[in-house]
């Protein structure tokens, strides 16, 4: 059944997301980009507050930047992920090395392969290429997102048929799929028939639909209810 993934930037927001019915808590810092990494202190606070009630994922920034930062360990999360902007060349080697480091440092943590739907303007690999990598190396999950948060949504960059094709490829090896990219209620209703494992949101559950605002428990509840009711049909 499809679950709601909510991205939070603090322990307080994590509590609101949990009360609203989020199925997975994702830690990120929106001010640092689409997959901006939160501070180690924030990640630790969220892990403490969630206390095993839900799985946790953590955004670790863009891989091209993360590879140049030493001394930062793998967060105590079930999933970690990097964006691939600026990585149109040599990204397979970089991502493979990053995944191997995660496996060595924290075997229980799985790396997520992230494809940007707006890959051209992100100078990132094509979603089809990232999907092939995820399937071949059996990543922890496959996420389709947008790199630039400018009001456009995932469906402005990929058709429903393209998303379904990527998802079906992942399902051949049992790879979980998350869809994201400024999704609101209308977009969520459109992608729900595909039954992705997670629908990931940030702005749609924030006050005034601003990614930089606080997560609103009631908005989380509304989307969680929407997804649950559609999944039970």
N, C-alpha and C positions, 0 to 999 in steps of 0.2 A: 504494500500500500504506500502511496506517495506520502511523504512527510514534509513538513515545513522546516526549512533551515533558516535561522535568523542570525544575522551578523551583529555582534555587539562590540562595544568599545569600553565597557566597564562591567564590574561585578553587579552594580545596580541594574544595568540594562539586562544582564544575564538573568537576574531574578524576574524581571518583567517578562522576558521572553519565555521563561519556564512557566510562569503563572498563566501566560496566554496560550500555552499548548505547543510550543516549538518542539520538534522532534530531534533537532541537532543544534547545538550552540556553536557558532563560528566566531572566533575572536579576530578582529582586525581594527585598523585605524584608518578610517575613510580619508582623513586629511593627508595621508601619505600615498593615496592612489587607490586604484580598483582593488588591489590585494595588499594594501599597506599593512606592514607589520606593527602590531601593538607592542608596547614595552614589555619586557620580561615580567615586571611587577604586575601589570594589568593581566597578562596571561595567567600568572600564578593566582591572582585574586579570583579570576573567573573559574579556574579549575577548583579552587577551594569552595566557592559558593555552589557550583554545580554539584560537586561531591558525588560524582558517579551517577547522578539521576538521568543524565542524557550523555550521549557521545559528544566530544568536543573536537572541532577542527580549528586550526590556526593558520592564518595567512602569513606568509614569510616574505612578502614583497616580490619584486621582479627578480627573476633568477640571475640576470646579468649583473644586478647590484649585489645580490646575496652572495655570489661567488667571490666577491671582492672584500667581504666582511668576515674577518676571522674571530674566533673566540666565542661565537654565539652558538649555544647548544640547541638541541632539538627540544621544543616545548613538550610538556607532559600531556600530549593530546592523542586522540585516536587517529587523526588525520592532519597532515600538513600540506601546504600547497604554495607554489610559486607561479607568478605570471611569466609569460615568455615574450614580453615586448622587448624589442631590440635584439632578439635572438633568432633572426631568420636564418643565420648560418651557425653551424656547429652546436645547435641546441640539443640534439640527441645525446651527444657525449656529455654535455654539461648536466642535463637532466638525469642521465643514467648515473653519473658520479654523485649527484645530490641524493638520489634515491638510495644508493649504496651506503652513503654516510648515515642516512636515517636508519637503515636496517642494522648497521653496526652499533650505533649509539642507543637506539631505542627500538628493539625488535617488534614491540607491540604496536608501534605507530606505522601507519601506511601513508605513502606519498600519493597525492592526487595529481593527475595530469590535467593541465588547464589549457583549453583552447579559447582564443579570443575570436568571437564572431567577426569583429571589425579588425581582422588581422592585418589588412594592408596598411591602415593608418597607424597600427601599433608596431609595424615592422616585425611581426611575429609569424611563426609558421602557420600554414593553412590548417583549419580544424581537422580536415581529413588526415593530414600527416600526424597531428598529435593523437588522433584517435587510433591510427595504426600503431603508433608507439605504445600507447596505453594497452592495447590488446596484445601486442607481442610480448611486452614485459610484465603483463598482468599487474598494472598499477592498482593502488588501493581504491581508486574511483576515477571517473572522468567528469570534468566540469566544463560546461560551455557557458561563457560569460562575455561581457563586453569590457573593453579596455577603457575607453573614454566615457565618462558619465556626463553626457551633455543633453539629456532629455530623450535621446533615441533609446529604443529597447532592443532586446535580442531579436525580436521578430522584424525589425527594420533591416537586419543584416543577414539573417538566415530564414529561409522559408520553413514552414512546419514539416514539409517533406524532407528537407535537408537535415533537420534536427532528428527526425524519426530514423533516417538512414544511419546517422552516427550512433544513435542509441541502439539500434538493432545490431550493429557491428559489435558493440560492447556486450550485448546480451549473449552473444555466441560463446563468450568465455566467462559469463557470470559477473561481469564488471559493473558495479553500481554507477548510476548516472545522475548528476545534478545539473539543473538548468537555472541560469541566472541572467542578469542583464537588465536592470531597471524594470523588473516585472511588477505590474500592478494587477488589480483584480481582473481586468479585461484580458490581459495577456495570460494570466494564470488559467483562466477559463479556457483559453485557446489551447494551451499546451497540456492541460490535464488529461485529455483523451489518450495521450502518449504514455501516461503512467510512468513518468520518471521516478526514480527513487526519492529524490529531493527536489523541491522547488525552493531556491535560495533568494532571500530578500534582505534589503536593508532600508532603502528609502520608503518603501511602501508601508513599513510599520513604524516609521518615525513621525514625530509631530510635524504637521504641515508637509509631510512627504519630503522632508529635507534630510539628506543623508548625514548631515552634520548635527542634526537635532537628536533628542533622546528617543529611545525605543518606547513606544506606547503599548502598554499591555493590552488595551482594548483592540487596537489595530491588529496585534498578533492574534488575538482570539478570533477576530473576524476572518482572517485569512486561514487560520488553522481549521475553523469550522467549514469554510468554503471547500477546502481541500478534502477534509474528512467526508463531508456529505457527497461530494462528487465521486470519491473513491469507493464509496459503499453502494453506488448504484449498480 
